[in-house]
Amino acid sequence: QVQLVESGGGLVQAGGSLRLSCAVSGRRVMFSIDAMDWYRQAPGKQRELVAGISSGGTANYVDIAKGRFTISRDNAKNTVYLQMNSLKPEDTGVYLCYSRLYDSWGQGTQVTVSS
């Protein structure tokens, strides 16, 4: 059993920044070999992938995130981060992290960007 807990969301003005965190815990969790993803879900829309990071630290981004978002990980803290800059109102939604190894989701953290 693994638990993923996101934090760092909030209300921010357009152009602002937020740093999201996703802490992974559980008995004998093997975070260092896990690949992690950040998704988001806007109201009335399907959940969409934002960024992913391999166990070795290779990051990948979808077009909406390129140049504005940075995904990173700290294996010592079993945590993955999403630094979001130059936020736009269309970035509003619930941001969730996903563990590929354990096929598990966090509960999400709300991000609201005002214009």
MARTI-232322 format. One record per atom (N, C-alpha, C): residue number from 1; atom name; x, y, z. Coordinates in nm, 4 decimals, always signed. Layout:
<recs>
k | a | x | y | z
NUM | CA | X | Y | Z
...
</recs>
This chain:
<recs>
k | a | x | y | z
1 | N | +0.0857 | -0.1188 | +0.0000
1 | CA | +0.0000 | +0.0000 | +0.0000
1 | C | +0.0895 | +0.1241 | +0.0000
2 | N | +0.0593 | +0.2178 | -0.0880
2 | CA | +0.1350 | +0.3411 | -0.0965
2 | C | +0.0383 | +0.4583 | -0.0917
3 | N | +0.0816 | +0.5652 | -0.0301
3 | CA | +0.0003 | +0.6858 | -0.0213
3 | C | +0.0728 | +0.8017 | -0.0893
4 | N | -0.0025 | +0.8785 | -0.1653
4 | CA | +0.0500 | +0.9964 | -0.2311
4 | C | -0.0285 | +1.1166 | -0.1798
5 | N | +0.0429 | +1.2167 | -0.1313
5 | CA | -0.0221 | +1.3342 | -0.0766
5 | C | +0.0344 | +1.4587 | -0.1428
6 | N | -0.0524 | +1.5296 | -0.2155
6 | CA | -0.0124 | +1.6535 | -0.2812
6 | C | -0.0344 | +1.7726 | -0.1894
7 | N | +0.0442 | +1.8751 | -0.2121
7 | CA | +0.0285 | +2.0011 | -0.1397
7 | C | +0.0871 | +2.1137 | -0.2232
8 | N | +0.0589 | +2.2363 | -0.1810
8 | CA | +0.1172 | +2.3521 | -0.2474
8 | C | +0.0245 | +2.4287 | -0.3387
9 | N | -0.0964 | +2.3783 | -0.3579
9 | CA | -0.1911 | +2.4502 | -0.4418
9 | C | -0.2417 | +2.5754 | -0.3727
10 | N | -0.3187 | +2.6527 | -0.4476
10 | CA | -0.3735 | +2.7744 | -0.3907
10 | C | -0.4258 | +2.8671 | -0.4968
11 | N | -0.4549 | +2.9892 | -0.4542
11 | CA | -0.5049 | +3.0933 | -0.5450
11 | C | -0.3896 | +3.1873 | -0.5781
12 | N | -0.3707 | +3.2118 | -0.7067
12 | CA | -0.2621 | +3.2973 | -0.7511
12 | C | -0.3093 | +3.3804 | -0.8698
13 | N | -0.2537 | +3.4965 | -0.8848
13 | CA | -0.2876 | +3.5800 | -0.9999
13 | C | -0.2146 | +3.5325 | -1.1247
14 | N | -0.2721 | +3.5636 | -1.2381
14 | CA | -0.2073 | +3.5298 | -1.3647
14 | C | -0.0664 | +3.5880 | -1.3675
15 | N | +0.0277 | +3.5059 | -1.4151
15 | CA | +0.1674 | +3.5453 | -1.4163
15 | C | +0.2453 | +3.5012 | -1.2947
16 | N | +0.1732 | +3.4547 | -1.1941
16 | CA | +0.2371 | +3.4113 | -1.0713
16 | C | +0.2918 | +3.2704 | -1.0796
17 | N | +0.3407 | +3.2237 | -0.9651
17 | CA | +0.4047 | +3.0922 | -0.9575
17 | C | +0.3532 | +3.0133 | -0.8378
18 | N | +0.3591 | +2.8835 | -0.8510
18 | CA | +0.3301 | +2.7908 | -0.7416
18 | C | +0.4250 | +2.6724 | -0.7526
19 | N | +0.4553 | +2.6140 | -0.6388
19 | CA | +0.5339 | +2.4913 | -0.6372
19 | C | +0.4532 | +2.3835 | -0.5681
20 | N | +0.4188 | +2.2810 | -0.6434
20 | CA | +0.3435 | +2.1689 | -0.5904
20 | C | +0.4396 | +2.0591 | -0.5442
21 | N | +0.3969 | +1.9894 | -0.4397
21 | CA | +0.4735 | +1.8763 | -0.3887
21 | C | +0.3847 | +1.7533 | -0.3830
22 | N | +0.4454 | +1.6385 | -0.4002
22 | CA | +0.3745 | +1.5111 | -0.3862
22 | C | +0.4642 | +1.4182 | -0.3048
23 | N | +0.4243 | +1.3917 | -0.1828
23 | CA | +0.5002 | +1.3048 | -0.0944
23 | C | +0.4458 | +1.1635 | -0.1023
24 | N | +0.5358 | +1.0698 | -0.1211
24 | CA | +0.4983 | +0.9289 | -0.1349
24 | C | +0.5422 | +0.8538 | -0.0099
25 | N | +0.4515 | +0.7785 | +0.0485
25 | CA | +0.4852 | +0.7041 | +0.1687
25 | C | +0.4204 | +0.5666 | +0.1641
26 | N | +0.4696 | +0.4813 | +0.2495
26 | CA | +0.4144 | +0.3465 | +0.2572
26 | C | +0.5213 | +0.2497 | +0.3012
27 | N | +0.4762 | +0.1344 | +0.3415
27 | CA | +0.5694 | +0.0335 | +0.3903
27 | C | +0.6567 | -0.0154 | +0.2746
28 | N | +0.7845 | -0.0006 | +0.2901
28 | CA | +0.8832 | -0.0496 | +0.1947
28 | C | +0.8627 | +0.0097 | +0.0552
29 | N | +0.8180 | +0.1367 | +0.0501
29 | CA | +0.7980 | +0.2008 | -0.0789
29 | C | +0.9319 | +0.2193 | -0.1491
30 | N | +0.9328 | +0.1907 | -0.2779
30 | CA | +1.0568 | +0.1994 | -0.3560
30 | C | +1.0493 | +0.3196 | -0.4490
31 | N | +1.0485 | +0.4366 | -0.3897
31 | CA | +1.0295 | +0.5598 | -0.4656
31 | C | +1.1403 | +0.5803 | -0.5684
32 | N | +1.2611 | +0.5455 | -0.5351
32 | CA | +1.3750 | +0.5771 | -0.6220
32 | C | +1.3678 | +0.5067 | -0.7571
33 | N | +1.2943 | +0.3984 | -0.7660
33 | CA | +1.2833 | +0.3288 | -0.8942
33 | C | +1.1494 | +0.3548 | -0.9620
34 | N | +1.0722 | +0.4443 | -0.9051
34 | CA | +0.9392 | +0.4741 | -0.9561
34 | C | +0.9443 | +0.5932 | -1.0512
35 | N | +0.8682 | +0.5873 | -1.1580
35 | CA | +0.8464 | +0.7020 | -1.2449
35 | C | +0.7173 | +0.7697 | -1.1999
36 | N | +0.7188 | +0.9020 | -1.2001
36 | CA | +0.6064 | +0.9777 | -1.1462
36 | C | +0.5543 | +1.0767 | -1.2488
37 | N | +0.4264 | +1.1019 | -1.2415
37 | CA | +0.3632 | +1.1963 | -1.3325
37 | C | +0.2784 | +1.2969 | -1.2546
38 | N | +0.2644 | +1.4145 | -1.3148
38 | CA | +0.1666 | +1.5124 | -1.2690
38 | C | +0.0573 | +1.5232 | -1.3759
39 | N | -0.0657 | +1.5162 | -1.3306
39 | CA | -0.1826 | +1.5365 | -1.4166
39 | C | -0.2605 | +1.6558 | -1.3611
40 | N | -0.3519 | +1.7022 | -1.4435
40 | CA | -0.4455 | +1.8021 | -1.3927
40 | C | -0.5835 | +1.7765 | -1.4514
41 | N | -0.6837 | +1.8224 | -1.3781
41 | CA | -0.8216 | +1.8086 | -1.4243
41 | C | -0.8941 | +1.9389 | -1.4013
42 | N | -0.9323 | +2.0012 | -1.5113
42 | CA | -1.0082 | +2.1258 | -1.5037
42 | C | -1.1563 | +2.0926 | -1.4932
43 | N | -1.2357 | +2.1828 | -1.4400
43 | CA | -1.3798 | +2.1574 | -1.4274
43 | C | -1.4436 | +2.1233 | -1.5614
44 | N | -1.5147 | +2.0118 | -1.5659
44 | CA | -1.5839 | +1.9713 | -1.6868
44 | C | -1.4959 | +1.9130 | -1.7945
45 | N | -1.3674 | +1.8923 | -1.7637
45 | CA | -1.2762 | +1.8391 | -1.8640
45 | C | -1.2134 | +1.7091 | -1.8158
46 | N | -1.1577 | +1.6353 | -1.9105
46 | CA | -1.0905 | +1.5110 | -1.8749
46 | C | -0.9566 | +1.5388 | -1.8097
47 | N | -0.9133 | +1.4449 | -1.7319
47 | CA | -0.7814 | +1.4538 | -1.6716
47 | C | -0.6756 | +1.4477 | -1.7806
48 | N | -0.5738 | +1.5336 | -1.7709
48 | CA | -0.4700 | +1.5367 | -1.8732
48 | C | -0.3315 | +1.5356 | -1.8102
49 | N | -0.2398 | +1.4709 | -1.8793
49 | CA | -0.1014 | +1.4649 | -1.8345
49 | C | -0.0365 | +1.6017 | -1.8517
50 | N | +0.0433 | +1.6403 | -1.7516
50 | CA | +0.1146 | +1.7670 | -1.7572
50 | C | +0.2645 | +1.7433 | -1.7746
51 | N | +0.3201 | +1.6542 | -1.6913
51 | CA | +0.4639 | +1.6287 | -1.6956
51 | C | +0.4921 | +1.4952 | -1.6291
52 | N | +0.6050 | +1.4363 | -1.6648
52 | CA | +0.6462 | +1.3114 | -1.6037
52 | C | +0.7966 | +1.3113 | -1.5814
53 | N | +0.8389 | +1.2283 | -1.4875
53 | CA | +0.9822 | +1.2171 | -1.4602
53 | C | +1.0166 | +1.0717 | -1.4358
54 | N | +1.1238 | +1.0262 | -1.4993
54 | CA | +1.1647 | +0.8871 | -1.4847
54 | C | +1.2365 | +0.8665 | -1.3523
55 | N | +1.2641 | +0.7417 | -1.3225
55 | CA | +1.3388 | +0.7109 | -1.2000
55 | C | +1.4776 | +0.7734 | -1.2044
56 | N | +1.5324 | +0.7890 | -1.3222
56 | CA | +1.6648 | +0.8480 | -1.3373
56 | C | +1.6651 | +0.9991 | -1.3441
57 | N | +1.5470 | +1.0597 | -1.3423
57 | CA | +1.5381 | +1.2050 | -1.3404
57 | C | +1.5126 | +1.2698 | -1.4752
58 | N | +1.4887 | +1.1894 | -1.5778
58 | CA | +1.4580 | +1.2470 | -1.7090
58 | C | +1.3148 | +1.2997 | -1.7093
59 | N | +1.3014 | +1.4261 | -1.7464
59 | CA | +1.1707 | +1.4909 | -1.7426
59 | C | +1.1106 | +1.5014 | -1.8827
60 | N | +0.9807 | +1.4899 | -1.8886
60 | CA | +0.9073 | +1.5078 | -2.0121
60 | C | +0.7867 | +1.5957 | -1.9857
61 | N | +0.7532 | +1.6792 | -2.0835
61 | CA | +0.6437 | +1.7736 | -2.0670
61 | C | +0.5511 | +1.7700 | -2.1877
62 | N | +0.4246 | +1.7948 | -2.1613
62 | CA | +0.3333 | +1.8157 | -2.2729
62 | C | +0.3447 | +1.9625 | -2.3135
63 | N | +0.2895 | +1.9942 | -2.4296
63 | CA | +0.3089 | +2.1282 | -2.4852
63 | C | +0.2641 | +2.2402 | -2.3918
64 | N | +0.1550 | +2.2179 | -2.3193
64 | CA | +0.1021 | +2.3223 | -2.2315
64 | C | +0.1980 | +2.3578 | -2.1195
65 | N | +0.2912 | +2.2682 | -2.0892
65 | CA | +0.3819 | +2.2883 | -1.9763
65 | C | +0.5220 | +2.3313 | -2.0177
66 | N | +0.5564 | +2.3087 | -2.1414
66 | CA | +0.6927 | +2.3374 | -2.1860
66 | C | +0.7274 | +2.4851 | -2.1705
67 | N | +0.8423 | +2.5101 | -2.1094
67 | CA | +0.8885 | +2.6461 | -2.0902
67 | C | +0.8334 | +2.7163 | -1.9684
68 | N | +0.7304 | +2.6582 | -1.9064
68 | CA | +0.6695 | +2.7221 | -1.7887
68 | C | +0.6771 | +2.6351 | -1.6634
69 | N | +0.6679 | +2.5041 | -1.6807
69 | CA | +0.6650 | +2.4135 | -1.5659
69 | C | +0.7945 | +2.3322 | -1.5614
70 | N | +0.8346 | +2.2970 | -1.4397
70 | CA | +0.9512 | +2.2114 | -1.4205
70 | C | +0.9175 | +2.1030 | -1.3195
71 | N | +0.9361 | +1.9783 | -1.3605
71 | CA | +0.9149 | +1.8655 | -1.2696
71 | C | +1.0511 | +1.8213 | -1.2176
72 | N | +1.0550 | +1.7861 | -1.0902
72 | CA | +1.1795 | +1.7390 | -1.0299
72 | C | +1.1455 | +1.6396 | -0.9197
73 | N | +1.2493 | +1.5747 | -0.8679
73 | CA | +1.2261 | +1.4758 | -0.7615
73 | C | +1.3408 | +1.4793 | -0.6625
74 | N | +1.3081 | +1.4431 | -0.5399
74 | CA | +1.4071 | +1.4286 | -0.4335
74 | C | +1.3878 | +1.2891 | -0.3760
75 | N | +1.4730 | +1.1975 | -0.4162
75 | CA | +1.4567 | +1.0597 | -0.3722
75 | C | +1.4797 | +1.0431 | -0.2218
76 | N | +1.5591 | +1.1298 | -0.1624
76 | CA | +1.5824 | +1.1218 | -0.0181
76 | C | +1.4561 | +1.1559 | +0.0601
77 | N | +1.3682 | +1.2358 | -0.0017
77 | CA | +1.2440 | +1.2763 | +0.0653
77 | C | +1.1217 | +1.2061 | +0.0080
78 | N | +1.1425 | +1.1159 | -0.0877
78 | CA | +1.0293 | +1.0466 | -0.1517
78 | C | +0.9253 | +1.1460 | -0.2022
79 | N | +0.9752 | +1.2513 | -0.2660
79 | CA | +0.8865 | +1.3603 | -0.3071
79 | C | +0.9156 | +1.4019 | -0.4508
80 | N | +0.8093 | +1.4292 | -0.5226
80 | CA | +0.8193 | +1.4852 | -0.6570
80 | C | +0.7561 | +1.6238 | -0.6543
81 | N | +0.8133 | +1.7140 | -0.7318
81 | CA | +0.7697 | +1.8532 | -0.7313
81 | C | +0.7250 | +1.8965 | -0.8703
82 | N | +0.6424 | +1.9991 | -0.8734
82 | CA | +0.6079 | +2.0647 | -0.9986
82 | C | +0.6146 | +2.2150 | -0.9749
83 | N | +0.7177 | +2.2780 | -1.0302
83 | CA | +0.7303 | +2.4223 | -1.0235
83 | C | +0.6560 | +2.4810 | -1.1424
84 | N | +0.5608 | +2.5673 | -1.1145
84 | CA | +0.4778 | +2.6252 | -1.2197
84 | C | +0.4968 | +2.7763 | -1.2200
85 | N | +0.5439 | +2.8280 | -1.3320
85 | CA | +0.5662 | +2.9712 | -1.3487
85 | C | +0.4764 | +3.0248 | -1.4589
86 | N | +0.4658 | +3.1565 | -1.4630
86 | CA | +0.3852 | +3.2235 | -1.5665
86 | C | +0.2472 | +3.1602 | -1.5784
87 | N | +0.1831 | +3.1423 | -1.4666
87 | CA | +0.0530 | +3.0736 | -1.4641
87 | C | -0.0536 | +3.1546 | -1.5368
88 | N | -0.1443 | +3.0812 | -1.5998
88 | CA | -0.2534 | +3.1401 | -1.6757
88 | C | -0.3860 | +3.0923 | -1.6175
89 | N | -0.4941 | +3.1666 | -1.6394
89 | CA | -0.6247 | +3.1207 | -1.5888
89 | C | -0.6604 | +2.9805 | -1.6382
90 | N | -0.6188 | +2.9448 | -1.7571
90 | CA | -0.6495 | +2.8111 | -1.8093
90 | C | -0.5703 | +2.6997 | -1.7411
91 | N | -0.4777 | +2.7352 | -1.6530
91 | CA | -0.4071 | +2.6344 | -1.5735
91 | C | -0.4877 | +2.5941 | -1.4501
92 | N | -0.5987 | +2.6578 | -1.4281
92 | CA | -0.6835 | +2.6267 | -1.3132
92 | C | -0.7329 | +2.4832 | -1.3193
93 | N | -0.7255 | +2.4159 | -1.2043
93 | CA | -0.7744 | +2.2786 | -1.1956
93 | C | -0.7186 | +2.2094 | -1.0733
94 | N | -0.7548 | +2.0833 | -1.0612
94 | CA | -0.6989 | +1.9992 | -0.9561
94 | C | -0.5769 | +1.9274 | -1.0131
95 | N | -0.4660 | +1.9390 | -0.9436
95 | CA | -0.3414 | +1.8768 | -0.9877
95 | C | -0.3171 | +1.7520 | -0.9032
96 | N | -0.2921 | +1.6424 | -0.9718
96 | CA | -0.2761 | +1.5128 | -0.9058
96 | C | -0.1436 | +1.4489 | -0.9471
97 | N | -0.0821 | +1.3804 | -0.8549
97 | CA | +0.0368 | +1.3032 | -0.8906
97 | C | +0.0003 | +1.1563 | -0.9017
98 | N | +0.0795 | +1.0873 | -0.9815
98 | CA | +0.0529 | +0.9468 | -1.0127
98 | C | +0.1831 | +0.8677 | -1.0067
99 | N | +0.1744 | +0.7537 | -0.9409
99 | CA | +0.2863 | +0.6609 | -0.9330
99 | C | +0.2665 | +0.5512 | -1.0360
100 | N | +0.3595 | +0.5411 | -1.1297
100 | CA | +0.3471 | +0.4369 | -1.2317
100 | C | +0.3770 | +0.2989 | -1.1728
101 | N | +0.4711 | +0.2928 | -1.0806
101 | CA | +0.5083 | +0.1632 | -1.0233
101 | C | +0.3931 | +0.1022 | -0.9456
102 | N | +0.3234 | +0.1864 | -0.8689
102 | CA | +0.2169 | +0.1368 | -0.7829
102 | C | +0.0772 | +0.1622 | -0.8404
103 | N | +0.0722 | +0.2270 | -0.9575
103 | CA | -0.0565 | +0.2584 | -1.0195
103 | C | -0.1493 | +0.3249 | -0.9173
104 | N | -0.0985 | +0.4305 | -0.8555
104 | CA | -0.1736 | +0.4958 | -0.7491
104 | C | -0.1761 | +0.6468 | -0.7702
105 | N | -0.2851 | +0.7070 | -0.7214
105 | CA | -0.3077 | +0.8505 | -0.7344
105 | C | -0.3137 | +0.9161 | -0.5974
106 | N | -0.2763 | +1.0425 | -0.5941
106 | CA | -0.3026 | +1.1237 | -0.4774
106 | C | -0.4431 | +1.1802 | -0.4850
107 | N | -0.4793 | +1.2571 | -0.3830
107 | CA | -0.6140 | +1.3127 | -0.3782
107 | C | -0.6249 | +1.4440 | -0.4548
108 | N | -0.5115 | +1.5029 | -0.4870
108 | CA | -0.5086 | +1.6250 | -0.5655
108 | C | -0.4987 | +1.7501 | -0.4806
109 | N | -0.4503 | +1.8557 | -0.5433
109 | CA | -0.4434 | +1.9867 | -0.4807
109 | C | -0.4977 | +2.0895 | -0.5797
110 | N | -0.5814 | +2.1790 | -0.5299
110 | CA | -0.6495 | +2.2745 | -0.6162
110 | C | -0.5582 | +2.3921 | -0.6497
111 | N | -0.5514 | +2.4236 | -0.7776
111 | CA | -0.4805 | +2.5421 | -0.8256
111 | C | -0.5819 | +2.6325 | -0.8950
112 | N | -0.5895 | +2.7556 | -0.8512
112 | CA | -0.6807 | +2.8515 | -0.9122
112 | C | -0.6014 | +2.9750 | -0.9528
113 | N | -0.6089 | +3.0081 | -1.0809
113 | CA | -0.5359 | +3.1233 | -1.1331
113 | C | -0.6377 | +3.2282 | -1.1760
114 | N | -0.6300 | +3.3427 | -1.1131
114 | CA | -0.7246 | +3.4511 | -1.1441
114 | C | -0.6655 | +3.5441 | -1.2502
115 | N | -0.7553 | +3.6016 | -1.3288
115 | CA | -0.7092 | +3.6906 | -1.4365
115 | C | -0.6999 | +3.8348 | -1.3902
</recs>
